[in-house]
Amino acid sequence: MNWTATAAIMLVLAVSIGAFGAHGLQGRLDAYSTGVYEKAVMYHFFHALGMLAVPLLVRARLISESAGNWTGWLLLIGIVLFSGSLYVLAITGVRILGAITPIGGVSFIAAWVVLAVCALRSRLS
């Protein structure tokens, strides 16, 4: 997987979705839904930026390509499930979608754990 291109696409989406929320949804969402939407955009950005760092760490040989792929996939899954479910929740108000959000959160946590463990192992060997 080309994680640089994937991260760039995720960042394009984060900017676009954030702009849509700020301009296209202005006045259409209540305060709770606006907060949910903003949280989704924030986590989308943070983790897309993290995804952008993955290929740099692989190229610098601080983590293996396998670790980079695991981390990248977990970050991508997290963005889709965590931020995606919050976007839909904020816009539709369908609260059952909030049940998907923690799965995305676990994916984010797993990505950072994989990265940390693999980076530590790489530095120790």
C-alpha positions in Angstrom: 0.0 0.0 0.0 1.3 3.5 -0.8 0.8 5.1 2.6 2.0 8.5 1.5 -0.7 8.7 -1.1 -3.3 7.2 1.2 -2.5 9.7 3.9 -2.6 12.6 1.4 -6.1 11.5 0.3 -7.2 11.2 3.9 -5.9 14.7 4.5 -7.7 16.1 1.5 -10.9 14.5 2.8 -10.3 15.9 6.3 -9.9 19.4 4.9 -12.9 19.0 2.6 -15.2 17.4 5.3 -14.1 20.0 7.8 -14.8 22.9 5.4 -18.2 21.3 4.5 -19.0 21.2 8.2 -17.9 24.8 8.8 -19.8 26.2 5.8 -22.3 23.8 4.5 -23.7 22.7 7.9 -23.5 26.0 9.6 -26.8 26.6 11.4 -28.1 23.2 10.5 -26.6 21.2 13.4 -27.4 21.7 17.1 -24.5 22.3 19.5 -24.1 18.6 20.4 -24.0 17.6 16.8 -21.5 20.3 15.9 -19.3 19.2 18.7 -19.5 15.6 17.5 -18.7 16.7 13.9 -15.7 18.8 15.1 -14.4 15.9 17.2 -14.6 13.6 14.1 -12.6 16.1 12.0 -10.0 16.6 14.7 -9.4 12.8 15.1 -9.4 12.4 11.3 -6.7 15.0 10.9 -4.5 13.7 13.8 -4.5 10.1 12.5 -4.1 11.0 8.8 -1.0 13.0 9.8 0.2 10.0 11.8 -0.4 7.9 8.7 1.7 10.3 6.7 4.6 9.6 9.1 4.5 5.8 8.7 6.4 5.6 5.3 9.0 8.0 6.7 9.6 5.7 9.6 9.9 2.7 7.3 12.3 4.5 5.0 14.4 5.6 8.0 14.4 1.9 9.0 13.0 2.7 12.4 10.2 0.2 11.8 9.8 -2.7 9.4 7.6 -2.5 6.3 5.3 -5.0 7.9 4.9 -2.8 11.0 4.3 0.2 8.7 1.6 -1.7 6.9 -0.1 -2.8 10.1 0.0 0.7 11.5 -1.3 2.2 8.3 -4.2 -0.2 8.0 -5.2 0.3 11.6 -5.1 4.1 11.2 -7.1 3.9 8.0 -9.7 1.6 9.6 -9.8 3.9 12.6 -10.5 7.0 10.5 -13.3 5.2 8.6 -14.9 3.7 11.7 -14.3 6.4 14.3 -14.5 9.6 12.3 -16.9 8.2 9.7 -19.4 7.0 12.3 -19.2 10.4 14.1 -19.8 12.3 10.8 -22.9 10.3 10.1 -24.1 10.5 13.7 -23.7 14.3 13.6 -25.5 14.8 10.3 -28.3 12.2 10.7 -28.7 12.0 14.5 -28.9 8.2 14.3 -27.4 7.4 17.6 -27.0 3.7 17.1 -24.0 4.6 14.8 -22.2 5.6 17.9 -21.8 1.9 18.7 -19.3 1.7 15.8 -17.2 4.6 17.1 -15.4 2.7 19.9 -14.3 0.0 17.3 -12.5 2.8 15.4 -11.0 4.1 18.7 -9.6 0.7 19.5 -8.1 0.6 16.0 -6.4 3.9 16.6 -5.0 2.6 19.9 -3.9 -0.6 18.3 -2.1 1.3 15.6 -0.1 3.3 18.1 0.7 0.2 20.2 1.9 -1.6 17.1 4.1 1.4 16.1 5.5 1.7 19.7 6.3 -2.0 20.1 7.8 -2.3 16.6 9.9 0.9 17.1 11.2 -0.3 20.4 12.1 -3.8 19.0 13.8 -2.1 16.0 15.9 0.0 18.3 16.8 -2.9 20.6 18.1 -5.2 17.8 
